[in-house]
């Protein structure tokens, strides 16, 4: 995935038994893994709120 400069988003992707939350903030990518889908969703929603993104899923 190529992050565009200035892009800000929060995404969840499942790979095998791990749910990864990818946070792109002003083009900088960070990834955090969770075993629980509920934990990943809670973290992603918190990041969306922090970044001022639409939190509707």
N, C-alpha and C positions, 0 to 999 in steps of 0.2 A: 504494500500500500504506500502510495506517495502522498505525504501530507503537503498540502498547499500552505504557503506562508500566510499566516493570519487566520487559518481555518481553526474553528473550535467546535468540537463535538464529543459525544460520549457514546460508545458502542459496546455491546456485549456479544461475545462469540463463544460457542462451546466447542472445545476440542477434546475428544475422548471424554474423560470424567472431570474435566476442569472447565469452569466458566471464567473467561477472561474479560475484564473490563478495560477497554482502550480509551484513554482520555487524550484528546488532542486539544491542546490549549495554545493558541497563537502559533500553530504549526509544530509545536513540540509534543512528541508522542510519549506517553507513559502507559505501561500495562501492569495490571495487578490480577493475579489468579485467585479464584475461590473454588472450593470443592462444592459449596452449596449454591444453587441457583438463587435462592432467596437472599443470601448474603451478597451475591454479585449485583442483584437488582437494587438492593438497599444502598449499596455503595454507589452504583451508577446514578440513582436518583439524587443522592446527596451531592454528587459531583455536578449534575445538571443544575441543581438549585444554586450551588456555589458559583457556577459559571453564568448564571442567569439565562439558561436555556429552557425551552419548553419541557416540562416534566411529565406531560401526558404520555402514557405508553400504550 
